[in-house]
Amino acid sequence: MSDAKQKFAATTKMSDAIATDPNLPVVLMRFHVGGCSLCGFEPDDTIEQVAADNGIPLERLLAALNGDE
């Protein structure tokens, strides 16, 4: 998928991503992200930061968030 069609990029803030697509928490739960204090994130964290903090390959997380997976 080309970058022009993707809703989310590595630099997208989580607050912006969730505001754009309120269903994202369901996708994040597949990666065990955001469900508890150990796997939570700050609204100003980028998708790249969340991926790194949780040991998730960035490209895999972006694919899931953008509906490519």
N, C-alpha and C positions, 0 to 999 in steps of 0.2 A: 504494500500500500504506500502511496506517495505521501510525503510529509504534508502536502497541501490538503489532503483529505482527512488527516488525523485531527482529532479534537484536542488531544493532549500531547505535550512534549515533556522532555526530561526536566525542563525549567518551570513547568506549570506548578503553581502553588496548590497544595491540597485543598485549601478553602475555595479557590477558583474552580478546581476540578469538580468538587462536590456541588458547588452552586450551579455549574453547567449541567451536571448529570446527577440528580439526587439518588440514583440507583447504584452509584459507585461503591457504597459500603458493602453491597452484596458481592461485588467483584472482589473487593479487598479481603473479604472474609475467606475467599478461596485460598488466599495466601497467608491467612492468619494475621491480618494487619487491621488494627483499629478496634479490636474487640475487647481489649483489656489494657491495663496500665503498662504492662511489659511490651506490648506490641503497638501501643498508641503512637500518635504523631501530633505535632503542633500544626495549627492551621497555616502557618507561614513556611512549613517545610515543603520542599519541592518533591516531586515524584522521584527524582533521582536520589534525594536524601532518604526518603522512605525505603526505597529499594535497597540502598546501601546499608541502612540501619538494620534491616530485617533479613539480609543475606539473599535477596531475590535478584536474579539477573534483570537488569534494567530493561532490556529489550523484551523480555517475557512479560514484565509488568505492564509496559507500555502497550504491548499487543493486546493484553487482556482488557486494559482500560479503554482502548480504542476499538474494542470489539473485533479484533483480528484473530483472537484465539478461541 
